[in-house]
């Protein structure tokens, strides 16, 4: 049974979300403050976080940033902020999805299920796949990625994006294709949201993110993975 952490300072909102999640067979834990949420994540056994941005102690953005320093669990931001800049900021901090208040609870549960599927649907046929003589190594069965033999922490969407590229080195993907494969059919935002995930991924796997050797921009189309020979 998957455990969902619901972080919101409004008790009535938590009650509604928790009620729907439990009806769908999820186990839930609640937190009304950011620091309590961080403590619960550090204790482990959390599969996904629903995170409100307006909290009384820490901002949701700060909580998201701190979770990402220690964990790759999916994070769905819950907020009344609706501008594109707000969404991009959330994604840049490591959020995997964005739900705008007021929201449909059924839609929120559907997004929870979709993000959990994407977080675990990441197997490759190869047990280990490497690029550029070990500069970048993926261990799909261990859910691990190494840069120069040093483990790097990727968010679920960044990991899914890297695996999508690794399955098809040399293939050019449009932004729309990557949104479908990484964010899912139910993603309703702009296809350029994938650009932020690519930027985040480059910061972690590229020796020089401004001159990428792996994730190459194809002008007016999208991206391709120039990993070279893999083993």
Protein Blocks (a to p, Z undefined) as FASTA:
>chain_A
ZZdddddfbfklmmmmmmmmmmnopacdddfbfklmmmmmmngoiabdcddfbdfkbcfk
lmmmmmmmmoccdcddddfbfbfklmmmmmmnopabdcdddddfklmmmmmmmmmmmmmm
mccfblbdceehhlaccdfknopaceehiacdddfklmmmmmmmmmmghiacdfklmmmm
mnopklcbdfklmmmmmmmmmmmmpmblmlcfklccdehilpcddebjaZZ
